[in-house]
Amino acid sequence: MRTSSTILAVAGTLLQVANAASTFSPARPPAIPLAVKSPYLNVLQFAGSDGGNGGYLAGQYSQFWAGQIVAWVGMIKVDGTTYIWMGNPGPQSVTQTAFEYTSTKSVFTMDVGGKVEMNITFLSPITPEDQKRQSLIFSYLDVRVQSLDGDSHDVQLYTDISAEWVAGDHSSVAQWEYDATSDDIAYHRVYRQTQLEFSETADQADWGYWYWATKNSDKLTYQSGSDVNVRGAFQDNGMLANTKDTNYRPINQEYPVFGFSVDLGSVTRSVNTLYTIGLTQQQAIQFDGATGIVPLASLWTRYFSSETDAVSFFYNDYSTATSTASSLDNKIATDSIGAGGQDYLTITSLSTRQALGATQLVGNSTKQYLFLKEISSDGNVQTVDVIFPFYPILLYLQPSLAKLMLDPLFENQESGQYPNMYSMHDLGAHYPNATGHSDGKDEPQPLEECGNMLIMTLAYAQRNNDISYLNQHYNILKQWTQYLIQEALIPADQISTDDFAGSLANQTDLALKGIIGIQAMAVIANLTENQADGANYTNIALDYITQWQTLGIAHDANPPHTTLSYGMNDTHGLLYNLYGDRLLNLNFVPQSVYDMQSAFYPTVEQKYGVPLDTRHNYTKSDWEMWTASIASETTRQMFISDLAKWINETPTNKAMTDWYDVQTGDFAGSFTARPVVGGHFALLALKT
């Protein structure tokens, strides 16, 4: 059963008024991450006024990043009275008093009728240095209950997930089982009855098995069945019937849900109940590699012999997971505040789960890859100009992972599966099918992608001291450099990574990327003892950067600045590609260019930042942070402050968009949940 959208909206508004006392720290984000670990485990509570309920866990169902409901419901019965604390199944709501997010956690505090307090923690572990744990597509929900008034209270706790988690096509048939592991972890296993491997509907996976689990005990009851019956059983009885519905049916037919109820008994001191939610897929990606198209296994299969082994390990690992998460939270907090103040931490901590939640580790004991989905913009696999803005978070957290992300791009192209002389744009039109473009008809961004690959490859090699990687790929890197020599100084009419802005000739910033790419190749050549190449590339790059300073700068403007396109002196744009010079420590572009741009940006600042260029009122937050990281301190803080303010005030109601209007703060387009927010770590990547 589903209540009408009008009633939901009214209920959400009334609930927001009732819960007006809630605080939000360090900000009220556009959407609150609940379980965000991969392109398919990516569930949030929409908050912004464009359609969210203001950041309250109760009164609104959780949603997949793309917008469809994936119901996750929580109720609590205290001294015989039932309240909802998550979702919108009907009874009165608890009162949310506080919300806080860190890089790995979302934490809610609830007052239940003035009698008990709930502390609800959603933890999505991030362990870039530990592939075993990072490979698990699982997330935690920890619920703590304690007396608020000092008296003991009779408490029962309820949670469920709906079959909406298992497929984007809600007319497809779901199937389910209930069981327990050998170490007494009780679980509902829910899945699409007809498995369609490597297929998506509405960006949700059409294959794999969802595990909704908690600790088994004599205080635990369970039930599967229609939402009305299962939730009603708890409301009426404070427990479930320990029954299994075997009428497997379409997801949207008498909405099947999978509930747990725990009798906490008489509660005074804090007592916690831990749940886990996760997705297991034996095969994760189709990849057109050196031997043709092959399926690649989820990397967790390297470490666990069965799905239930993985479920048990993850559940029992919570103590380690919380400790590791707190360490990472503290590291990002300390480094962010030190580099850019509290406003910068507001940005980086919200970006962490979103960025890495677009990735998945695959492979086996001998070969691993890190694949990335271009979420929401078009779904491509391993898009080079999406990896490029995402890249700073990898360089900051674990540079060795950069190789796992670059490897499939090199492998496909070096095995002769891509016919063009320039770098490919992506490895496949839609995730999870990295089946390449043997016809060479991927989206054409040749200058963009050649520059990106050269810069990213050198950045990886520098941070990992991996000269052998440069030797291994020297020939194709040289091939791409030759393309830049021909095309970079005077760019033809083409699109760049900001393809939504349209095609344009002589793009000043795009040209700079290509020129920096040539200089990057000069460094690569010297590191690999190809000194003649190095000298040649250095001479070309120096000649080009000298000419570029004449072609791309409006010297007579007040103040002077670079242009959007050569000769268009009444235009301007974010010169974010200057970042590559600083990232690679090239010291190639004159400091005067940095100083000039730092002085210029404040003159075109709007309420929520600086426009991407003069064609529109929108900006890109990733490129703003790239630009901020190489600006003067005052200009850097201007960018950071504006973006932090936008996070707290934007009416957008989905996972943080990177493309928004700098005057209204609203959406500029459909981008949401994209991994490019990894670029918000640009300042920290420079300090590693």
KETORVEX-528425 format. One line per 3 residues: their letters; for each residue x, y, z of C-alpha. Coordinates in nm, 3 decimals, padded with zeros to 5 digits. Example, Ala and Ser with C-alpha at 12.3 -4.5 7.8 and 13.67 -1.06 7.14 Angstrom:
as) 01.230 -00.450 00.780  01.367 -00.106 00.714 $
This chain:
mrt) 00.000 00.000 00.000  00.127 00.349 -00.077  -00.023 00.677 00.045 $
sst) -00.080 00.942 -00.222  00.198 01.190 -00.292  -00.025 01.479 -00.182 $
ila) -00.089 01.324 00.158  00.281 01.240 00.191  00.374 01.599 00.116 $
vag) 00.128 01.734 00.372  00.244 01.482 00.631  00.604 01.575 00.562 $
tll) 00.528 01.944 00.604  00.341 01.889 00.931  00.620 01.668 01.058 $
qva) 00.879 01.931 00.973  00.687 02.187 01.178  00.656 01.943 01.468 $
naa) 01.027 01.866 01.453  01.142 02.224 01.403  01.372 02.196 01.705 $
stf) 01.615 01.960 01.534  01.968 02.090 01.491  02.179 02.001 01.188 $
spa) 02.555 01.980 01.216  02.768 02.083 01.041  02.488 02.165 00.793 $
rpp) 02.151 02.048 00.665  02.255 01.875 00.342  02.031 01.847 00.034 $
aip) 02.004 01.474 00.102  02.125 01.268 00.395  02.325 00.954 00.310 $
lav) 02.187 00.649 00.489  02.350 00.350 00.317  02.588 00.465 00.043 $
ksp) 02.856 00.217 -00.059  02.823 00.146 -00.433  02.621 00.244 -00.741 $
yln) 02.353 -00.003 -00.624  02.368 00.039 -00.246  02.300 00.410 -00.260 $
vlq) 02.007 00.511 -00.038  01.938 00.854 00.108  01.683 01.066 00.289 $
fag) 01.598 01.357 00.061  01.595 01.684 00.256  01.588 01.996 00.037 $
sdg) 01.269 02.192 -00.014  01.245 02.090 -00.381  01.078 01.773 -00.253 $
gng) 01.243 01.661 00.068  01.104 01.708 00.419  01.382 01.919 00.563 $
gyl) 01.616 01.650 00.691  01.390 01.443 00.916  01.423 01.065 00.924 $
agq) 01.056 01.009 01.007  00.764 01.114 00.786  00.919 01.033 00.449 $
ysq) 01.041 00.711 00.288  01.407 00.671 00.198  01.496 00.682 -00.170 $
fwa) 01.747 00.541 -00.413  01.974 00.812 -00.552  01.768 00.823 -00.873 $
gqi) 01.453 00.913 -00.679  01.247 00.595 -00.651  01.133 00.486 -00.305 $
vaw) 01.326 00.205 -00.139  01.131 00.188 00.183  01.326 00.144 00.506 $
vgm) 01.096 00.167 00.806  01.153 00.194 01.181  00.899 00.198 01.463 $
ikv) 00.931 00.186 01.839  00.675 00.098 02.104  00.727 00.258 02.445 $
dgt) 00.496 00.160 02.730  00.239 00.043 02.477  00.244 00.350 02.251 $
tyi) 00.383 00.314 01.895  00.593 00.581 01.723  00.768 00.592 01.387 $
wmg) 01.135 00.687 01.374  01.206 00.608 01.009  00.987 00.613 00.702 $
npg) 00.618 00.699 00.691  00.403 00.396 00.780  00.143 00.591 00.975 $
pqs) 00.169 00.625 01.355  00.279 00.938 01.538  00.641 01.037 01.499 $
vtq) 00.922 01.060 01.746  01.069 01.410 01.783  01.400 01.451 01.607 $
taf) 01.622 01.675 01.818  01.956 01.655 01.635  02.130 01.537 01.321 $
eyt) 02.502 01.520 01.252  02.707 01.384 00.964  03.072 01.287 00.937 $
stk) 03.259 01.142 00.641  03.130 00.790 00.715  02.826 00.835 00.941 $
svf) 02.483 00.997 00.962  02.360 01.021 01.321  02.008 01.110 01.440 $
tmd) 01.894 01.180 01.795  01.526 01.125 01.876  01.305 01.205 02.176 $
vgg) 01.031 00.944 02.212  00.745 01.102 02.404  00.982 01.247 02.662 $
kve) 01.039 00.892 02.791  01.332 00.745 02.599  01.600 00.876 02.367 $
mni) 01.714 00.706 02.050  02.058 00.747 01.892  02.043 00.613 01.536 $
tfl) 02.368 00.572 01.341  02.397 00.489 00.972  02.756 00.385 00.899 $
spi) 02.887 00.312 00.551  03.247 00.196 00.605  03.523 00.340 00.389 $
tpe) 03.849 00.147 00.401  04.059 00.241 00.098  04.366 00.075 00.249 $
dqk) 04.178 -00.251 00.314  04.040 -00.410 -00.002  03.871 -00.697 00.183 $
rqs) 03.646 -00.464 00.378  03.607 -00.209 00.098  03.490 -00.484 -00.137 $
lif) 03.182 -00.560 00.076  02.871 -00.378 -00.049  02.722 -00.354 00.300 $
syl) 02.624 -00.083 00.546  02.534 -00.068 00.918  02.234 00.065 01.109 $
dvr) 02.290 00.088 01.486  01.998 00.187 01.710  02.062 00.277 02.077 $
vqs) 01.779 00.335 02.322  01.803 00.471 02.676  01.574 00.628 02.933 $
ldg) 01.533 01.002 02.903  01.343 01.071 03.224  01.532 00.833 03.454 $
dsh) 01.247 00.583 03.478  01.248 00.236 03.324  01.024 00.186 03.020 $
dvq) 00.893 -00.117 02.835  01.036 -00.094 02.480  01.000 -00.292 02.158 $
lyt) 01.190 -00.200 01.840  01.082 -00.266 01.481  01.253 -00.232 01.143 $
dis) 01.188 -00.352 00.790  01.294 -00.312 00.429  01.060 -00.345 00.132 $
aew) 01.109 -00.542 -00.188  01.159 -00.207 -00.362  01.529 -00.246 -00.279 $
vag) 01.575 -00.538 -00.518  01.485 -00.395 -00.861  01.396 -00.074 -01.039 $
dhs) 01.112 -00.244 -01.228  00.846 -00.271 -00.961  00.632 -00.496 -01.176 $
sva) 00.903 -00.763 -01.160  00.852 -01.052 -00.920  01.048 -01.060 -00.596 $
qwe) 01.139 -01.373 -00.404  01.268 -01.410 -00.050  01.383 -01.643 00.226 $
yda) 01.445 -01.620 00.599  01.728 -01.804 00.773  02.020 -01.766 01.012 $
tsd) 02.391 -01.820 00.974  02.584 -02.080 01.175  02.683 -01.805 01.420 $
dia) 02.325 -01.688 01.470  02.293 -01.390 01.240  01.928 -01.384 01.133 $
yhr) 01.860 -01.257 00.783  01.597 -01.192 00.521  01.738 -01.270 00.174 $
vyr) 01.544 -01.083 -00.095  01.601 -01.079 -00.469  01.453 -01.046 -00.816 $
qtq) 01.307 -01.384 -00.904  01.433 -01.364 -01.262  01.797 -01.263 -01.239 $
lef) 01.918 -01.047 -01.529  02.294 -01.032 -01.494  02.463 -00.704 -01.592 $
set) 02.124 -00.538 -01.640  01.973 -00.230 -01.478  01.626 -00.079 -01.459 $
adq) 01.604 00.282 -01.343  01.972 00.243 -01.246  01.895 -00.031 -00.991 $
adw) 02.056 -00.370 -01.046  01.840 -00.648 -01.190  02.058 -00.916 -01.031 $
gyw) 02.210 -00.999 -00.695  02.084 -01.085 -00.348  01.998 -00.842 -00.069 $
ywa) 02.065 -00.939 00.292  01.883 -00.760 00.572  02.027 -00.896 00.895 $
tkn) 02.044 -00.870 01.274  02.150 -01.086 01.569  01.924 -01.382 01.641 $
sdk) 01.793 -01.421 01.996  01.488 -01.534 02.189  01.384 -01.167 02.196 $
lty) 01.376 -01.146 01.814  01.069 -01.209 01.601  01.042 -01.181 01.225 $
qsg) 00.781 -01.178 00.952  00.755 -01.134 00.577  00.436 -01.024 00.410 $
sdv) 00.245 -00.719 00.291  00.346 -00.384 00.438  00.002 -00.344 00.596 $
nvr) 00.009 -00.685 00.764  00.366 -00.690 00.890  00.376 -00.335 01.019 $
gaf) 00.026 -00.373 01.155  00.131 -00.682 01.349  00.395 -00.484 01.532 $
qdn) 00.164 -00.192 01.600  -00.100 -00.426 01.741  00.118 -00.674 01.928 $
gml) 00.467 -00.527 01.975  00.606 -00.838 01.808  00.590 -01.031 01.482 $
ant) 00.445 -01.371 01.400  00.760 -01.563 01.293  00.588 -01.642 00.963 $
kdt) 00.706 -01.649 00.604  00.491 -01.526 00.319  00.551 -01.763 00.024 $
nyr) 00.330 -01.575 -00.221  00.613 -01.440 -00.435  00.472 -01.153 -00.634 $
pin) 00.546 -00.826 -00.812  00.715 -00.568 -00.593  00.422 -00.326 -00.624 $
qey) 00.156 -00.587 -00.545  00.068 -00.579 -00.175  00.417 -00.442 -00.120 $
pvf) 00.619 -00.723 00.043  00.826 -00.615 00.343  01.071 -00.802 00.562 $
gfs) 01.051 -00.715 00.927  01.237 -00.767 01.251  01.102 -00.692 01.598 $
vdl) 01.318 -00.699 01.911  01.176 -00.692 02.262  01.420 -00.475 02.454 $
gsv) 01.223 -00.528 02.775  01.256 -00.277 03.057  01.500 -00.008 02.941 $
trs) 01.686 00.236 03.161  02.046 00.233 03.049  02.157 00.240 02.686 $
vnt) 02.091 -00.078 02.489  02.175 -00.117 02.122  02.045 -00.324 01.832 $
lyt) 02.263 -00.364 01.524  02.138 -00.427 01.170  02.319 -00.467 00.841 $
igl) 02.199 -00.423 00.484  02.399 -00.544 00.188  02.407 -00.666 -00.170 $
tqq) 02.593 -00.972 -00.295  02.663 -01.021 -00.665  02.898 -01.298 -00.770 $
qai) 02.968 -01.127 -01.103  02.979 -00.747 -01.110  03.115 -00.614 -01.441 $
qfd) 03.146 -00.715 -01.805  03.485 -00.597 -01.929  03.635 -00.585 -02.278 $
gat) 03.997 -00.642 -02.181  04.303 -00.793 -02.344  04.128 -01.124 -02.411 $
giv) 03.790 -00.987 -02.515  03.469 -00.949 -02.317  03.480 -01.137 -01.987 $
pla) 03.276 -01.122 -01.664  03.462 -00.990 -01.360  03.376 -01.113 -01.013 $
slw) 03.296 -00.887 -00.720  03.620 -00.868 -00.523  03.454 -00.988 -00.201 $
try) 03.442 -01.335 -00.361  03.822 -01.346 -00.327  03.790 -01.337 00.052 $
fss) 03.466 -01.524 00.127  03.355 -01.867 00.011  02.984 -01.789 00.045 $
etd) 02.742 -01.501 00.074  02.655 -01.592 00.432  03.023 -01.595 00.529 $
avs) 03.039 -01.235 00.408  02.720 -01.149 00.599  02.859 -01.295 00.922 $
ffy) 03.198 -01.131 00.884  03.048 -00.790 00.823  02.803 -00.812 01.111 $
ndy) 03.068 -00.928 01.357  03.316 -00.667 01.234  03.118 -00.373 01.369 $
sta) 03.360 -00.288 01.648  03.650 -00.271 01.404  03.435 -00.087 01.151 $
tst) 03.336 00.185 01.398  03.694 00.232 01.515  03.826 00.250 01.159 $
ass) 03.548 00.488 01.059  03.616 00.720 01.350  03.985 00.728 01.260 $
ldn) 03.903 00.823 00.902  03.648 01.080 01.018  03.910 01.235 01.245 $
kia) 04.174 01.237 00.974  03.949 01.411 00.723  03.828 01.653 00.991 $
tds) 04.177 01.745 01.108  04.318 01.781 00.758  04.017 01.970 00.621 $
iga) 04.001 02.219 00.907  04.376 02.271 00.887  04.360 02.335 00.513 $
ggq) 04.041 02.538 00.482  03.857 02.570 00.813  03.526 02.426 00.931 $
dyl) 03.347 02.525 00.610  03.587 02.305 00.415  03.509 02.010 00.644 $
tit) 03.137 02.071 00.583  03.215 02.011 00.215  03.463 01.723 00.231 $
sls) 03.276 01.519 00.491  02.954 01.528 00.286  03.144 01.438 -00.031 $
trq) 03.326 01.127 00.092  03.054 00.863 00.079  02.904 01.008 -00.238 $
alg) 03.233 01.000 -00.426  03.332 00.647 -00.331  02.971 00.528 -00.353 $
atq) 03.002 00.535 -00.731  03.281 00.276 -00.732  03.320 -00.097 -00.693 $
lvg) 03.620 -00.326 -00.653  03.624 -00.632 -00.878  03.870 -00.904 -00.971 $
nst) 04.049 -01.191 -00.800  04.368 -01.265 -00.608  04.594 -01.187 -00.904 $
kqy) 04.426 -00.888 -01.066  04.199 -00.619 -00.923  04.019 -00.324 -01.080 $
lfl) 03.829 -00.028 -00.940  03.534 00.055 -01.164  03.334 00.377 -01.155 $
kei) 02.985 00.462 -01.273  02.909 00.807 -01.410  02.599 00.831 -01.196 $
ssd) 02.303 01.040 -01.320  02.465 01.223 -01.612  02.460 00.927 -01.851 $
gnv) 02.570 00.611 -01.672  02.895 00.552 -01.864  03.159 00.319 -01.722 $
qtv) 03.504 00.453 -01.640  03.443 00.795 -01.797  03.785 00.956 -01.820 $
dvi) 03.662 01.312 -01.765  03.463 01.197 -01.460  03.755 01.006 -01.311 $
fpf) 03.962 01.323 -01.360  03.761 01.546 -01.121  03.703 01.247 -00.888 $
ypi) 04.078 01.175 -00.873  04.183 01.402 -00.581  04.000 01.189 -00.324 $
lly) 04.199 00.884 -00.435  04.527 01.072 -00.429  04.446 01.189 -00.076 $
lqp) 04.309 00.866 00.072  04.495 00.589 -00.113  04.694 00.674 -00.428 $
sla) 04.756 00.307 -00.507  04.386 00.274 -00.598  04.441 00.514 -00.887 $
klm) 04.621 00.238 -01.075  04.322 00.007 -01.035  04.106 00.274 -01.194 $
ldp) 04.342 00.353 -01.483  04.433 -00.008 -01.564  04.114 -00.108 -01.748 $
lfe) 04.140 00.200 -01.971  04.497 00.116 -02.066  04.422 -00.254 -02.107 $
nqe) 04.137 -00.199 -02.350  04.320 00.053 -02.567  04.661 -00.111 -02.568 $
sgq) 04.508 -00.442 -02.680  04.392 -00.274 -02.999  04.022 -00.258 -02.912 $
ypn) 03.990 00.117 -02.969  04.066 00.248 -03.320  04.128 00.620 -03.258 $
mys) 04.471 00.772 -03.199  04.346 00.982 -02.910  04.224 00.861 -02.570 $
mhd) 03.880 00.708 -02.537  03.607 00.891 -02.347  03.474 00.591 -02.153 $
lga) 03.480 00.211 -02.138  03.112 00.154 -02.203  02.787 00.337 -02.269 $
hyp) 02.622 00.211 -01.950  02.743 00.055 -01.628  02.810 -00.232 -01.556 $
nat) 02.898 -00.311 -01.918  03.254 -00.197 -01.978  03.242 -00.343 -02.325 $
ghs) 03.438 -00.069 -02.494  03.393 00.116 -02.821  03.554 -00.094 -03.090 $
dgk) 03.387 00.129 -03.349  03.551 00.439 -03.198  03.214 00.612 -03.169 $
dep) 03.225 00.710 -02.803  03.151 01.072 -02.710  03.432 01.269 -02.879 $
qpl) 03.639 01.468 -02.629  03.984 01.393 -02.769  04.181 01.689 -02.636 $
eec) 04.011 01.663 -02.298  04.078 01.293 -02.247  04.438 01.290 -02.375 $
gnm) 04.528 01.564 -02.130  04.339 01.390 -01.849  04.514 01.056 -01.899 $
lim) 04.862 01.207 -01.911  04.806 01.413 -01.597  04.643 01.130 -01.402 $
tla) 04.906 00.874 -01.499  05.193 01.096 -01.388  05.012 01.192 -01.066 $
yaq) 04.972 00.823 -00.979  05.334 00.741 -01.061  05.470 01.034 -00.859 $
rnn) 05.277 00.945 -00.546  05.357 00.575 -00.565  05.710 00.606 -00.704 $
dis) 05.600 00.370 -00.981  05.827 00.448 -01.275  05.764 00.101 -01.416 $
yln) 05.403 00.205 -01.479  05.524 00.492 -01.695  05.754 00.256 -01.888 $
qhy) 05.472 00.005 -01.932  05.244 00.262 -02.094  05.502 00.487 -02.256 $
nil) 05.404 00.415 -02.615  05.037 00.502 -02.580  05.116 00.804 -02.361 $
kqw) 05.347 00.923 -02.638  05.073 00.863 -02.894  04.831 01.081 -02.697 $
tqy) 05.098 01.349 -02.657  05.143 01.366 -03.033  04.772 01.437 -03.061 $
liq) 04.807 01.721 -02.808  05.101 01.868 -02.996  04.882 01.889 -03.304 $
eal) 04.563 02.009 -03.139  04.617 02.169 -02.797  04.741 02.521 -02.872 $
ipa) 04.455 02.613 -03.107  04.167 02.385 -03.006  03.916 02.303 -03.276 $
dqi) 03.544 02.354 -03.221  03.467 02.074 -02.974  03.315 01.988 -02.638 $
std) 03.509 01.956 -02.317  03.413 01.776 -01.998  03.154 02.052 -01.949 $
dfa) 02.971 01.917 -02.252  02.636 02.050 -02.125  02.768 02.403 -02.193 $
gsl) 02.804 02.328 -02.563  03.075 02.313 -02.824  03.322 02.600 -02.867 $
anq) 03.645 02.663 -03.057  03.965 02.798 -02.901  03.867 02.721 -02.541 $
tdl) 04.129 02.884 -02.322  04.104 02.642 -02.031  04.090 02.335 -02.254 $
alk) 04.402 02.450 -02.435  04.579 02.490 -02.101  04.495 02.131 -02.009 $
gii) 04.651 02.008 -02.332  04.965 02.216 -02.284  05.006 02.093 -01.926 $
giq) 04.958 01.741 -02.061  05.251 01.790 -02.299  05.469 01.914 -02.012 $
ama) 05.355 01.615 -01.805  05.480 01.391 -02.084  05.814 01.573 -02.075 $
via) 05.845 01.471 -01.710  05.735 01.114 -01.792  05.999 01.096 -02.065 $
nlt) 06.273 01.215 -01.832  06.167 00.977 -01.554  06.185 00.685 -01.800 $
enq) 06.525 00.796 -01.936  06.387 00.911 -02.269  06.575 01.239 -02.244 $
adg) 06.553 01.331 -02.612  06.174 01.306 -02.597  06.175 01.497 -02.271 $
any) 06.373 01.786 -02.414  06.150 01.800 -02.722  05.827 01.801 -02.523 $
tni) 05.959 02.064 -02.282  06.050 02.296 -02.568  05.709 02.254 -02.728 $
ald) 05.524 02.305 -02.401  05.724 02.619 -02.317  05.656 02.761 -02.661 $
yit) 05.285 02.684 -02.630  05.244 02.831 -02.281  05.413 03.151 -02.396 $
qwq) 05.175 03.184 -02.690  04.879 03.085 -02.470  04.944 03.383 -02.240 $
tlg) 04.894 03.612 -02.539  04.600 03.428 -02.690  04.399 03.348 -02.377 $
iah) 04.435 03.650 -02.148  04.234 03.972 -02.164  04.530 04.193 -02.071 $
dan) 04.338 04.519 -02.116  04.051 04.418 -01.888  04.019 04.564 -01.540 $
pph) 04.121 04.346 -01.371  04.289 04.128 -01.636  04.181 03.764 -01.657 $
ttl) 04.178 03.463 -01.882  03.898 03.438 -02.135  03.649 03.165 -02.210 $
syg) 03.777 03.153 -02.567  04.067 03.322 -02.743  03.996 03.680 -02.837 $
mnd) 03.664 03.698 -02.651  03.788 03.951 -02.399  03.447 04.019 -02.249 $
thg) 03.419 03.655 -02.138  03.568 03.462 -01.850  03.555 03.120 -01.686 $
lly) 03.698 02.914 -01.405  04.056 02.828 -01.502  04.036 02.496 -01.319 $
nly) 04.281 02.315 -01.548  04.558 02.525 -01.398  04.533 02.277 -01.109 $
gdr) 04.728 02.017 -01.307  05.039 02.234 -01.300  05.032 02.249 -00.920 $
lln) 04.924 01.887 -00.871  05.224 01.757 -01.066  05.465 02.014 -00.920 $
lnf) 05.556 02.125 -01.271  05.609 02.492 -01.180  05.549 02.544 -01.546 $
vpq) 05.276 02.808 -01.564  05.400 03.149 -01.439  05.290 03.252 -01.089 $
svy) 05.155 03.571 -01.242  04.870 03.368 -01.396  04.775 03.228 -01.055 $
dmq) 04.786 03.574 -00.899  04.587 03.732 -01.181  04.305 03.479 -01.151 $
saf) 04.297 03.502 -00.772  04.246 03.877 -00.798  03.979 03.839 -01.065 $
ypt) 03.740 03.577 -00.920  03.604 03.793 -00.634  03.489 04.050 -00.891 $
veq) 03.242 03.801 -01.042  03.130 03.622 -00.725  02.758 03.553 -00.687 $
kyg) 02.559 03.441 -00.380  02.669 03.078 -00.398  02.994 03.098 -00.587 $
vpl) 03.154 03.195 -00.915  02.987 03.098 -01.246  03.157 02.832 -01.454 $
dtr) 03.179 03.083 -01.736  02.998 03.384 -01.883  02.746 03.181 -02.083 $
hny) 02.529 03.083 -01.782  02.460 03.153 -01.415  02.552 02.801 -01.312 $
tks) 02.875 02.662 -01.173  03.038 02.326 -01.106  03.138 02.266 -00.746 $
dwe) 03.422 02.028 -00.831  03.586 02.285 -01.055  03.528 02.555 -00.795 $
mwt) 03.726 02.353 -00.540  04.000 02.281 -00.793  04.019 02.654 -00.857 $
asi) 04.007 02.740 -00.487  04.292 02.504 -00.402  04.540 02.699 -00.615 $
ase) 04.410 03.048 -00.537  04.529 03.302 -00.281  04.412 03.241 00.074 $
ttr) 04.138 03.504 00.067  04.004 03.388 -00.268  04.024 03.025 -00.157 $
qmf) 03.816 03.099 00.150  03.562 03.285 -00.062  03.504 02.974 -00.274 $
isd) 03.491 02.744 00.029  03.253 02.967 00.225  03.016 03.002 -00.070 $
lak) 02.998 02.627 -00.132  02.945 02.547 00.238  02.666 02.804 00.248 $
win) 02.510 02.646 -00.060  02.513 02.300 00.104  02.319 02.435 00.401 $
etp) 02.072 02.650 00.206  02.013 02.485 -00.133  01.656 02.384 -00.211 $
tnk) 01.789 02.084 -00.410  01.657 01.762 -00.262  01.870 01.482 -00.399 $
amt) 02.224 01.364 -00.332  02.452 01.664 -00.365  02.457 01.802 -00.718 $
dwy) 02.782 01.939 -00.857  02.600 02.160 -01.111  02.384 02.438 -00.967 $
dvq) 02.271 02.798 -01.015  02.496 03.037 -00.823  02.214 03.289 -00.772 $
tgd) 01.926 03.065 -00.662  02.118 02.762 -00.540  01.879 02.534 -00.730 $
fag) 01.952 02.263 -00.982  02.105 02.372 -01.312  02.037 02.030 -01.461 $
sft) 01.982 01.667 -01.367  02.321 01.590 -01.212  02.302 01.422 -00.871 $
arp) 02.505 01.171 -00.666  02.798 01.203 -00.907  03.145 01.087 -00.802 $
vvg) 03.302 01.412 -00.924  03.256 01.551 -00.573  03.580 01.366 -00.504 $
ghf) 03.723 01.682 -00.658  03.625 01.867 -00.341  03.939 01.706 -00.196 $
all) 04.158 01.902 -00.440  04.319 02.105 -00.163  04.400 01.796 00.044 $
alk) 04.541 01.612 -00.259  04.798 01.889 -00.299  04.915 01.833 00.058 $
t) 04.980 01.459 00.026 $
